[in-house]
């Protein structure tokens, strides 16, 4: 059910699977992991991939009620076993932007961990 909600509410499409939700400091964070079918070498198109770590990218999306909502997507760091190319699988999300500044100079984000 949560996968359907993420699709219809935020446009999370194939390639990602729901992992967990955090409710911290008045925010909701949905964590998404990359499905194995996205792990393809950009140089030789091989699926023989070794994961070498990961980082997470956070995207603020529309609120639910008065709660700020973030999609936290996994960005796997990989290496191709065939051609030895190192690469990351970037989520098909908008580029990172800075927080909007208001006249008082405060950030528009209000969550403690943002």
Backbone as numpy.savetxt, mean C-alpha at the origin, in Angstrom:
# Nx Ny Nz CAx CAy CAz Cx Cy Cz
-15.56 -10.83 2.89 -16.37 -9.65 2.89 -15.50 -8.38 2.89
-14.42 -8.37 3.67 -13.57 -7.17 3.75 -12.94 -6.87 2.39
-12.58 -7.89 1.61 -11.99 -7.69 0.29 -13.00 -6.98 -0.61
-14.26 -7.36 -0.54 -15.32 -6.73 -1.32 -15.50 -5.27 -0.89
-15.48 -5.02 0.40 -15.59 -3.65 0.92 -14.44 -2.79 0.41
-13.21 -3.30 0.47 -12.05 -2.54 0.00 -12.15 -2.23 -1.50
-12.68 -3.16 -2.25 -12.86 -2.95 -3.69 -13.90 -1.86 -3.95
-15.07 -1.99 -3.35 -16.17 -1.07 -3.64 -15.97 0.30 -3.00
-15.36 0.37 -1.83 -15.17 1.65 -1.15 -13.94 2.41 -1.62
-12.82 1.69 -1.90 -11.55 2.36 -2.17 -10.91 1.96 -3.50
-11.53 1.06 -4.24 -10.99 0.68 -5.54 -9.80 -0.26 -5.49
-9.62 -0.97 -4.37 -8.52 -1.94 -4.28 -8.84 -3.11 -5.20
-7.99 -3.31 -6.19 -8.26 -4.30 -7.23 -7.42 -5.55 -7.04
-7.48 -6.41 -8.06 -6.73 -7.66 -8.03 -5.26 -7.38 -7.82
-4.56 -8.35 -7.30 -3.14 -8.19 -7.03 -2.86 -7.95 -5.57
-3.88 -7.59 -4.82 -3.71 -7.36 -3.38 -4.69 -8.19 -2.59
-4.24 -8.61 -1.41 -5.14 -9.30 -0.51 -5.09 -8.63 0.86
-6.23 -8.60 1.50 -6.36 -8.00 2.82 -5.55 -8.80 3.82
-4.80 -8.10 4.69 -4.01 -8.77 5.72 -4.58 -8.50 7.11
-4.71 -7.21 7.47 -5.21 -6.88 8.80 -5.65 -5.43 8.84
-6.30 -5.05 9.95 -6.74 -3.68 10.18 -6.21 -3.22 11.52
-5.77 -1.96 11.58 -5.35 -1.35 12.85 -6.26 -0.16 13.13
-6.66 -0.02 14.38 -7.43 1.13 14.84 -6.57 1.82 15.89
-5.88 2.90 15.49 -4.96 3.58 16.40 -5.13 5.09 16.25
-5.19 5.79 17.37 -5.20 7.25 17.42 -6.28 7.87 16.52
-7.46 7.29 16.52 -8.55 7.84 15.72 -8.46 7.56 14.24
-7.57 6.67 13.82 -7.40 6.32 12.41 -7.68 4.85 12.18
-8.03 4.54 10.95 -8.21 3.15 10.52 -7.18 2.90 9.43
-6.39 1.84 9.60 -5.39 1.46 8.60 -5.68 0.03 8.13
-5.92 -0.10 6.81 -6.11 -1.40 6.20 -4.78 -1.80 5.56
-4.24 -2.93 5.97 -2.97 -3.43 5.44 -3.24 -4.41 4.32
-2.53 -4.22 3.20 -2.71 -5.05 2.01 -1.38 -5.66 1.60
-1.40 -6.94 1.25 -0.21 -7.64 0.79 -0.31 -7.92 -0.71
0.85 -7.94 -1.37 0.90 -8.23 -2.80 0.70 -9.73 -3.02
-0.16 -10.08 -3.96 -0.37 -11.48 -4.31 0.81 -11.96 -5.17
1.13 -13.24 -5.09 2.27 -13.79 -5.83 2.23 -13.55 -7.34
1.04 -13.44 -7.94 0.99 -13.26 -9.40 1.56 -11.92 -9.86
1.75 -10.95 -8.96 2.37 -9.68 -9.33 3.90 -9.75 -9.30
4.44 -10.83 -8.78 5.90 -10.96 -8.66 6.48 -11.48 -9.97
6.79 -10.54 -10.87 7.34 -10.85 -12.20 8.52 -9.92 -12.44
9.61 -10.46 -12.96 10.81 -9.67 -13.24 10.51 -8.66 -14.36
10.81 -7.38 -14.16 10.57 -6.39 -15.21 11.55 -6.50 -16.38
12.68 -7.16 -16.18 13.68 -7.29 -17.25 13.39 -8.49 -18.15
13.21 -9.68 -17.56 13.08 -10.90 -18.37 11.70 -11.55 -18.27
10.78 -10.98 -17.49 9.42 -11.49 -17.30 9.35 -12.85 -16.64
10.40 -13.24 -15.95 10.42 -14.51 -15.24 9.59 -14.43 -13.96
9.01 -15.55 -13.57 8.28 -15.63 -12.30 9.14 -16.30 -11.22
10.39 -16.59 -11.55 11.32 -17.19 -10.58 11.93 -16.05 -9.76
11.22 -15.66 -8.71 11.56 -14.48 -7.93 11.86 -14.87 -6.49
12.88 -14.23 -5.92 13.17 -14.36 -4.49 12.83 -13.04 -3.81
12.09 -13.11 -2.72 11.81 -11.90 -1.94 13.03 -11.59 -1.07
13.43 -10.33 -1.07 14.61 -9.90 -0.31 14.27 -8.88 0.77
13.02 -8.78 1.10 12.57 -7.82 2.11 11.32 -7.11 1.62
10.89 -6.13 2.40 9.72 -5.35 2.02 9.67 -4.07 2.83
8.91 -3.12 2.31 8.59 -1.90 3.03 7.10 -1.68 2.82
6.55 -0.69 3.50 5.13 -0.41 3.35 4.94 1.03 2.91
3.93 1.25 2.08 3.58 2.59 1.61 2.18 2.89 2.10
2.00 4.09 2.64 0.73 4.48 3.22 0.06 5.54 2.36
-1.21 5.32 2.04 -1.97 6.23 1.21 -3.23 6.65 1.98
-3.38 7.94 2.20 -4.59 8.41 2.86 -5.72 8.44 1.85
-6.87 7.94 2.25 -8.02 7.87 1.36 -9.20 8.57 2.02
-10.39 8.39 1.49 -11.56 9.09 2.03 -11.89 8.58 3.43
-12.40 9.45 4.28 -12.70 9.04 5.66 -13.93 8.15 5.73
-14.02 7.43 6.84 -15.22 6.69 7.20 -15.77 7.41 8.43
-16.87 8.12 8.25 -17.38 8.96 9.33 -16.35 10.04 9.65
-15.96 10.14 10.90 -14.95 11.11 11.32 -13.55 10.50 11.44
-13.41 9.24 11.03 -12.12 8.54 11.13 -11.30 8.72 9.85
-10.02 9.07 10.01 -9.11 9.11 8.87 -8.81 7.67 8.47
-8.74 7.40 7.18 -8.54 6.04 6.67 -7.29 6.02 5.80
-6.46 4.99 6.01 -5.24 4.81 5.24 -5.20 3.40 4.67
-4.74 3.27 3.42 -4.42 1.97 2.84 -2.91 1.83 2.96
-2.46 0.77 3.61 -1.04 0.52 3.80 -0.68 -0.68 2.94
0.06 -0.43 1.85 0.35 -1.50 0.90 1.80 -1.96 1.02
1.98 -3.25 0.88 3.30 -3.85 0.87 4.02 -3.50 -0.43
5.31 -3.18 -0.33 6.16 -2.98 -1.51 7.30 -3.99 -1.39
7.16 -5.19 -2.01 8.20 -6.22 -1.88 9.48 -5.83 -2.62
10.61 -6.14 -1.99 11.91 -5.98 -2.63 12.31 -7.37 -3.10
12.59 -7.49 -4.40 12.77 -8.81 -5.01 14.06 -8.89 -5.81
14.42 -10.16 -6.12 15.53 -10.42 -7.02 15.13 -11.57 -7.93
15.40 -11.41 -9.22 15.10 -12.46 -10.19 16.18 -13.54 -10.10
15.76 -14.79 -10.03 16.73 -15.90 -9.96 17.36 -16.18 -11.32
16.72 -15.75 -12.40 17.26 -15.99 -13.74 18.30 -14.95 -14.14
17.92 -13.66 -14.10 18.83 -12.61 -14.60 19.47 -11.79 -13.48
19.14 -12.08 -12.22 19.72 -11.43 -11.04 19.34 -9.95 -10.89
18.32 -9.51 -11.60 17.84 -8.12 -11.50 17.20 -7.91 -10.13
17.58 -6.83 -9.42 16.92 -6.43 -8.18 15.86 -5.39 -8.51
14.68 -5.49 -7.88 13.59 -4.57 -8.18 12.57 -4.59 -7.05
11.69 -3.60 -7.06 10.55 -3.52 -6.15 9.28 -3.64 -6.97
8.25 -4.21 -6.37 6.93 -4.25 -6.99 6.16 -3.06 -6.44
6.02 -2.02 -7.26 5.32 -0.82 -6.82 3.82 -0.99 -6.97
3.08 -0.61 -5.94 1.63 -0.73 -6.03 1.08 0.26 -7.06
0.03 -0.11 -7.77 -0.57 0.79 -8.75 -1.41 1.86 -8.06
-0.73 2.71 -7.30 -1.39 3.77 -6.53 -0.83 5.11 -6.97
-1.50 6.20 -6.62 -0.98 7.52 -6.98 0.38 7.77 -6.36
1.15 8.67 -6.99 2.46 9.05 -6.45 2.30 9.72 -5.09
3.35 9.65 -4.30 3.35 10.26 -2.98 3.28 11.78 -3.11
2.45 12.41 -2.28 2.37 13.87 -2.24 2.55 14.31 -0.81
2.94 15.55 -0.63 3.12 16.07 0.73 1.76 16.40 1.32
1.72 16.52 2.64 0.48 16.87 3.33 0.09 18.30 2.95
-1.19 18.54 2.83 -1.68 19.87 2.51 -1.48 20.78 3.71
-0.93 21.96 3.47 -0.71 22.92 4.55 -1.89 23.88 4.62
-2.29 24.18 5.84 -3.36 25.14 6.03 -2.74 26.49 6.38
-3.53 27.51 6.44 -3.01 28.85 6.69 -2.23 28.95 7.99
-2.62 28.23 9.00 -1.94 28.31 10.28 -0.60 27.57 10.26
-0.31 26.85 9.16 0.94 26.12 9.06 0.86 24.71 9.61
-0.32 24.27 10.04 -0.47 22.92 10.55 -0.82 21.97 9.43
-0.47 20.75 9.57 -0.76 19.74 8.57 -2.23 19.35 8.64
-2.78 18.91 7.50 -4.17 18.47 7.48 -4.34 17.10 8.12
-3.26 16.36 8.32 -3.35 15.07 8.97 -3.44 15.27 10.47
-4.27 14.46 11.13 -4.44 14.64 12.57 -4.15 13.37 13.36
-3.80 12.29 12.71 -3.51 11.05 13.41 -2.14 11.12 14.06
-1.99 10.49 15.18 -0.74 10.52 15.93 0.41 9.86 15.17
0.14 8.76 14.45 1.21 8.01 13.78 1.33 8.32 12.30
0.79 9.37 11.81 0.84 9.68 10.38 2.14 10.32 10.01
